[in-house]
Every structure is written in C-alpha cells, then in structure tokens.
Amino acid sequence: MHTAEWPVPLDLDGDPAVLIAASAALISIRRAKTKAKASQKTAVLSATITAPAATLAALRLAEGDLRAVGRIAELTFTEGAELAVTGIELAPTEES
C-alpha cells in the first residue's frame, strides 16, 4: 500500500504559451533527428525557428531550455506567419 503523501503543487505562475511553443519547436527538432536516423542525443549545430511575434517572444523565454534539451549550439529566431523550424544542421555522427 502506498503510504507517502501526494506531492503538493508548487505555486508557480507560468505562461502556457511558452510550454506550447517550446514543445512544438522541440517536436520539430526531434522529428528531424529521427528522419536523419540520428540519435536524439545528436547535437544540433544550428537551427532557425520562424514564428509570429508573440510566439517568438514565448520561445525566447524558453531559449535556454530549448538549447539544452535539443542540444542546439546556434539558435536563430525570425518572424513569420507560422511556427516552423528550418535549417536544422545536425552534428556529424560516428557513422556519417
């Protein structure tokens, strides 16, 4: 029987738009790694994220996390009509 108390939620205020935008960007990065048959641990030398201004603002708030989780060395942001991650350059792997 489980006797430990349930965790208490932290009183953190956050903007769900940041999580939504960062998740969408990471999905694109991970999809590119999968398509290239590369490990998810493969470093990304560079990537460009294009998105509307409000989404870019949210992404900039999560830039450190995006870089860390996606293993992204150089991340460029540009304004555009919809969220898209392009110019994804993966680091060479031992198999390449």
N, C-alpha and C positions, 0 to 999 in steps of 0.2 A: 504494500500500500504506500502511496506517495504521501509523505507527511510534511514535506517542506512547504513553506508559504509561497504563494504565487508572487512573481515579481511585481513591483509597484511601478506603474508607468512614470517616466520622468516628465517633469513639467517643461518640456522643450517646445518652443514655438518654432515652427518651420514652415516654409512655403512649399506646398505640394508641387508647384510648378517646377521647382528646382529638381526634385526627385523624378518627375515625369520627363523632363528634358534630358537629364543626365542618363536616365535609363534608356531612352530612345537612342542617344548617341552611343552608349556602350553596346547596345544590341547591334548597331551597325558595325562597330569595330570588331566585335566578336564574330559577326557574320563574315566579314572579310577574312579573318583568320581561318575560319572554318572552310571557306571557299578555296583558300590557298593551301588547304590541308596542313596548316601550321598549328602548332600547339597554342593554346590560349595564353601560355606564358611567353610567347614570342613578343619581343619588343616591337613597338611601332616607332619608326624613325620620325615620321611626320604624318599629320592628318589635318584636314581642313573641315571645319563644321560651318555650314551655312544654315541660317535660320532667321526668322523675323526678329526684330529688335528686342521685343520682350523676352523671347526665348533665349536670345544671346545673353541678355542680362542675367537670366537664371543660370545659364551654363557657365558664365564667368564666375558666379558664386561657388560653383562646384568644380572649378578648373583643377584645383589640386587633387581632388578625389578622382576626377576623370583621368588625369595623368598617371596617378598611382595605380588605379585599378586596371586601366587599359594599357599600362606600361608605355605611355606615349611620351616621347622625348620632345618633339616640337608640335605644338597645337596652335592652329591659326583659326580665327573666327572671322566670318564675313557675313554681311547682312544679305538676306534673300527671302523669297516668298515662303519657302517651307524648309523644315529641318532635313538636312542631308549631310552625310559625312562622305567626303570625297578625298582623293589624293592620298589614300592610305598607303604608305610605304612601309612594308614590314622589314625588319632586320633580317639579314641572311641567316639561314639555319645551317646546321652542320651537314644536312642532307642536300642543301642547294648547291 
